[in-house]
Amino acid sequence: MTPFFIGMSVVLLIGVFVALYRAFKGPDVLDRVLAVSLIGTNTLVILMLIGYIYKHTFLDVALAYALLSFISIVVIARYVESKGKL
């Protein structure tokens, strides 16, 4: 079962790099914000998979990262909305 979880972590890591490309080359600000949000979500899932593989609980770290990611996306969205660049 562990090779499956390692494979899923690699697939999610590839997804992070694809979203990172979209964050840098996105045609619009909204695309870039969504890419950053996707990177945060994928990183959260990768943290949980690594915690399961190595029999450690990264639940507190994952929850703190999810909260930080959510707050940063809200701040970025409010900033973009206030500037009227959408």
N, C-alpha and C positions, 0 to 999 in steps of 0.2 A: 504494500500500500504506500510505502514511503516514496518509491520512484514515481508514482502517480502524482503525489503532492509536490515533489521537486519539479516534475515536468510542468505542472500547472503554474508553479512559481516562475519558471522560465517563460512560459507563454504570457503571463501577466507582465513580466518585465519587458518583454518585447512590445506589449501594448503600451507600457509607460513610455518607451522610446518613440513609438508612433505618435502618441499624444504630445510628447515633447516637441516633435517636429511640427505638429499642428500649432502648438503654442508659439513657436518662433515664426513660422511662415503663414500663420492664419490670415485670411483676407480681411477679417473684421475683428473688432475688439471682442465681440461676443463669442466668436469661435475660440479666441485665446483664453477667455475666462472659463469656458466650458472645458477646454483642454486641461487647464490647471486643476479644475475640479475632478476631472477623470484621473489625473495623475494622483491626486490625494486619495481617491477611492481605491485605486489599484494598489497604492502603497499600503493602505490599511489592510487589504486582503492579503497582500504578500507578508506583512508582519504577522498576521494570524496564522498563515500557513507555516511560516518558519517557526513560530512558537509551537505549533502542533508537531512539526517534524522533530524538533530538538527537545520536546517534552518540557518546555518552559511556558509559563503564562505571560504573554505580553499584552494581556487585556488592558491593564492600566495605561501602558504606553500607547496602545492602539486607540483607546478612547480619548486620551489627551491629544493625539495626532488628529483624530477625527474632529474634535472640537476646534482645534487650531485651524484646520483646513476649512471648516464651515465658516468660522469667523472671518478668515482672510478672504474667502469668496464673497461674503456679504459686504465687507469693506470695499473690495475692488468694484463690485457691482454698484454700490452707492456712489463711489467716486466717479465712475464712468457715467452714471445717470446724471450726476450733478454737472458734469462737464458738457453733457449733451452730444457725445460723440457717437451715439448709436444711430 
